[in-house]
Amino acid sequence: MLNKVLENVSTIAIGGHVRPDGDCVGSCVGLGQYIRENYSDKTVDIYLKDIPESFHFLKGTETILESVDDEEKVYDLFISLDCGDTDRLEYSKTLFNKAKHTFCVDHHISNIGFADVNHIIPEASSTSELVYGLLDEEKISQNVAEALYLGIVHDTGVFQYSCAGPETFRVAANLLEKGIDGPKIIEDTFYAKSYAQNLVMGRALMESILFLNGTGIASYIRKCDGFLRCGTKRSGRNCKPASRDRRSRGCCIHV
């Protein structure tokens, strides 16, 4: 399918959803890097904003564009990844609407298929797993494998969620065979927390209550407690603890 979609196109834009998570970043960077490495006649721009600092080790993140400099630019192809509708493309939506052709790859059941060509499989663990299925396995480099593995890890909760089926583990094994350091990716991008994040979590646990016979826990932290400071352009999900440590970005307390 990918070869067919890429026929007769020279300029490609790749975009994902607002507040990109591991699967969004992994699928976008992985596919973008794969195209750059295997299709020398094509140029690729990736549009994502505010990706977590811990993801910056991925090859290709250094080229990500966080704004649209020319809203009149028309790409031959816009590829939407891990995005359920065009509104969640946010600032790159204009480029999607102007593109000559569009292609969507997603695993969200709410996606109705808004592109010219759609590859939507709700049963898949992640968009990164779907992207892997579109690629020639022999042409997947270590850099591409790292990105896709990160995406699968994050959307499966390190292979704990029910969405991680047999095919997910087979894909992960194939990616590990590319020579990537899977345990390091998991530790550094999924489990590792900054001092500021641990402070916030500790405070939340101290103020928490159990309910439903101990099967549920609820807590909250107020902005006035001094732990969080929020800009007007950020949602609660991206509030930052009151530390200058950039790795604290994206701290989230589930209520």
C-alpha positions as CSV (number, residue, x, y, z in Angstrom):
1,M,0.0,0.0,0.0
2,L,2.7,2.5,0.9
3,N,4.5,2.2,-2.5
4,K,1.2,2.9,-4.2
5,V,0.4,5.9,-2.1
6,L,3.9,7.3,-2.7
7,E,3.7,7.0,-6.4
8,N,4.1,10.2,-8.4
9,V,4.6,12.4,-5.3
10,S,7.7,14.5,-4.5
11,T,6.7,16.5,-1.4
12,I,5.3,14.8,1.7
13,A,4.0,16.2,5.0
14,I,3.4,14.0,8.0
15,G,1.3,15.1,10.9
16,G,-0.1,13.7,14.1
17,H,-2.5,14.7,16.9
18,V,-2.2,17.6,19.3
19,R,-0.1,16.9,22.4
20,P,1.7,14.0,20.8
21,D,2.2,10.9,22.9
22,G,4.7,8.1,22.3
23,D,2.7,6.3,19.5
24,C,2.1,9.6,17.7
25,V,5.7,10.6,17.8
26,G,7.0,7.1,17.1
27,S,4.8,6.5,14.1
28,C,5.5,10.0,12.6
29,V,9.2,9.9,13.1
30,G,9.5,6.3,12.1
31,L,7.7,6.6,8.8
32,G,9.3,9.9,8.0
33,Q,12.8,8.5,8.6
34,Y,11.9,5.4,6.5
35,I,10.9,7.5,3.6
36,R,14.0,9.6,3.8
37,E,16.2,6.6,3.9
38,N,14.6,4.7,1.1
39,Y,13.0,7.3,-1.3
40,S,15.8,9.7,-2.2
41,D,13.6,11.5,-4.7
42,K,11.1,12.6,-2.1
43,T,11.2,15.3,0.6
44,V,9.5,14.9,4.0
45,D,8.4,17.4,6.6
46,I,7.1,16.3,10.0
47,Y,4.7,18.5,11.8
48,L,4.4,17.9,15.6
49,K,4.5,20.3,18.5
50,D,5.9,20.0,22.1
51,I,7.1,16.4,22.0
52,P,8.5,15.1,25.3
53,E,12.2,15.8,25.9
54,S,12.8,12.1,26.5
55,F,11.9,11.3,22.9
56,H,14.5,13.6,21.4
57,F,17.1,10.8,21.1
58,L,15.1,9.5,18.1
59,K,16.8,10.2,14.8
60,G,14.6,12.6,12.9
61,T,13.2,14.6,15.8
62,E,15.7,17.3,15.1
63,T,13.9,18.1,11.8
64,I,10.4,18.3,13.3
65,L,8.6,21.6,12.4
66,E,6.5,23.1,15.3
67,S,4.9,25.7,13.2
68,V,3.7,26.3,9.6
69,D,5.8,29.0,8.0
70,D,4.0,29.1,4.7
71,E,0.3,28.3,5.0
72,E,0.0,28.6,1.2
73,K,2.3,25.6,0.8
74,V,0.8,22.7,-1.1
75,Y,2.2,19.3,-0.5
76,D,1.7,16.4,-3.0
77,L,0.8,14.2,-0.1
78,F,-0.2,14.7,3.5
79,I,0.0,11.6,5.8
80,S,-2.0,11.8,9.0
81,L,-0.9,9.3,11.7
82,D,-2.6,8.4,14.9
83,C,-5.2,11.1,14.5
84,G,-8.9,10.5,14.7
85,D,-10.1,13.6,12.9
86,T,-8.7,16.6,11.1
87,D,-9.3,19.0,14.1
88,R,-6.8,17.0,16.1
89,L,-4.1,17.9,13.6
90,E,-4.4,21.4,15.0
91,Y,-1.9,23.7,13.3
92,S,-1.1,21.4,10.4
93,K,-4.8,21.0,9.5
94,T,-4.4,23.8,6.9
95,L,-1.7,21.8,5.1
96,F,-3.9,18.6,5.1
97,N,-6.8,20.5,3.5
98,K,-4.5,22.0,0.8
99,A,-2.6,18.8,0.0
100,K,-3.2,17.3,-3.4
101,H,-3.6,13.8,-1.9
102,T,-4.1,12.6,1.7
103,F,-3.4,9.3,3.5
104,C,-4.5,8.3,7.0
105,V,-3.2,5.5,9.2
106,D,-4.8,5.1,12.5
107,H,-6.1,2.6,15.1
108,H,-8.8,4.7,16.8
109,I,-12.3,3.2,16.4
110,S,-13.8,6.7,16.2
111,N,-11.9,7.4,12.9
112,I,-14.4,7.5,10.1
113,G,-11.8,7.7,7.3
114,F,-11.3,11.4,6.5
115,A,-8.5,11.0,4.0
116,D,-8.4,10.0,0.3
117,V,-6.9,6.7,1.3
118,N,-7.4,5.2,4.7
119,H,-5.7,2.4,6.6
120,I,-7.7,2.1,9.8
121,I,-7.6,-1.0,12.0
122,P,-9.1,-0.5,15.5
123,E,-7.9,-4.0,16.6
124,A,-4.2,-2.9,16.2
125,S,-2.3,-2.1,19.4
126,S,-1.0,1.2,18.0
127,T,-0.4,3.2,14.8
128,S,3.3,2.4,15.1
129,E,2.4,-1.3,14.6
130,L,0.3,-0.4,11.6
131,V,3.1,1.6,10.1
132,Y,5.5,-1.3,10.6
133,G,3.1,-3.4,8.5
134,L,3.3,-1.0,5.6
135,L,7.1,-1.1,5.4
136,D,9.5,-3.5,3.8
137,E,11.0,-5.3,6.8
138,E,14.4,-5.7,5.2
139,K,14.7,-1.9,4.7
140,I,13.8,-0.9,8.3
141,S,16.9,0.6,9.8
142,Q,17.8,0.7,13.5
143,N,16.7,4.4,13.6
144,V,13.3,3.5,12.2
145,A,13.0,0.5,14.5
146,E,13.7,2.6,17.6
147,A,10.9,5.0,16.8
148,L,8.3,2.3,16.0
149,Y,9.3,0.3,19.1
150,L,8.9,3.4,21.3
151,G,5.4,4.0,19.8
152,I,4.3,0.4,20.5
153,V,5.7,0.5,24.0
154,H,3.8,3.6,25.0
155,D,0.4,2.7,23.5
156,T,0.5,-0.8,25.1
157,G,1.7,0.3,28.5
158,V,4.9,-1.7,28.0
159,F,2.8,-4.7,26.5
160,Q,0.4,-4.8,29.5
161,Y,-2.8,-3.6,27.9
162,S,-5.2,-6.0,26.2
163,C,-4.6,-4.4,22.8
164,A,-1.1,-6.1,22.8
165,G,-1.9,-9.3,20.9
166,P,0.3,-11.9,19.3
167,E,1.1,-9.8,16.3
168,T,2.2,-6.9,18.5
169,F,4.8,-9.2,20.2
170,R,6.0,-10.5,16.8
171,V,6.5,-6.9,15.5
172,A,8.3,-5.9,18.7
173,A,10.6,-8.9,18.4
174,N,11.4,-8.1,14.8
175,L,12.2,-4.5,15.8
176,L,14.5,-5.7,18.6
177,E,16.4,-7.8,16.1
178,K,17.4,-4.6,14.4
179,G,19.8,-4.0,17.3
180,I,17.8,-1.5,19.3
181,D,18.1,-1.3,23.1
182,G,14.6,-2.0,24.1
183,P,15.0,-2.0,27.9
184,K,16.7,1.5,27.7
185,I,13.9,2.9,25.6
186,I,11.3,1.6,28.1
187,E,13.2,2.9,31.1
188,D,14.2,6.3,29.7
189,T,10.9,7.2,28.0
190,F,8.2,5.3,29.9
191,Y,9.2,4.8,33.5
192,A,11.8,7.5,34.3
193,K,10.4,10.5,36.2
194,S,12.1,13.7,37.1
195,Y,12.4,14.9,40.7
196,A,9.7,17.4,40.1
197,Q,7.3,14.8,38.7
198,N,7.9,12.6,41.8
199,L,7.2,15.5,44.1
200,V,3.8,16.0,42.4
201,M,3.0,12.3,42.5
202,G,4.0,12.1,46.2
203,R,1.8,15.0,47.1
204,A,-1.1,13.5,45.2
205,L,-0.7,10.2,46.9
206,M,-0.6,11.8,50.3
207,E,-3.9,13.6,49.7
208,S,-5.5,10.6,47.9
209,I,-8.5,8.5,49.0
210,L,-9.5,4.9,48.2
211,F,-12.9,3.9,47.1
212,L,-14.8,0.9,45.6
213,N,-13.3,-1.3,48.2
214,G,-9.8,-0.3,47.5
215,T,-10.0,-0.8,43.7
216,G,-10.0,2.9,42.9
217,I,-7.9,5.9,44.1
218,A,-8.7,9.6,43.6
219,S,-6.7,12.7,44.3
220,Y,-6.2,16.3,43.1
221,I,-3.6,19.1,43.3
222,R,-4.6,22.7,43.2
223,K,-2.6,25.2,41.2
224,C,-2.5,27.5,44.3
225,D,-0.5,24.8,46.1
226,G,2.5,25.9,44.1
227,F,3.2,22.6,42.4
228,L,1.9,23.5,39.0
229,R,2.1,26.5,36.8
230,C,0.0,26.6,33.6
231,G,0.3,28.8,30.6
232,T,-2.8,29.9,28.8
233,K,-2.0,27.8,25.8
234,R,-1.6,24.5,27.7
235,S,-4.2,22.1,28.9
236,G,-4.1,20.4,32.3
237,R,-2.4,17.4,30.7
238,N,0.6,19.4,29.9
239,C,0.8,21.5,33.1
240,K,4.4,21.7,34.3
241,P,5.6,21.3,37.9
242,A,7.2,24.4,39.3
243,S,10.7,23.2,38.4
244,R,12.8,24.4,35.4
245,D,13.6,20.7,34.7
246,R,12.2,20.3,31.1
247,R,11.7,16.5,31.7
248,S,8.9,17.5,34.0
249,R,6.8,18.5,30.9
250,G,3.7,16.4,30.5
251,C,3.1,15.5,34.1
252,C,-0.4,14.1,34.6
253,I,-2.4,13.1,37.6
254,H,-5.3,10.8,36.8
255,V,-8.4,11.4,38.9
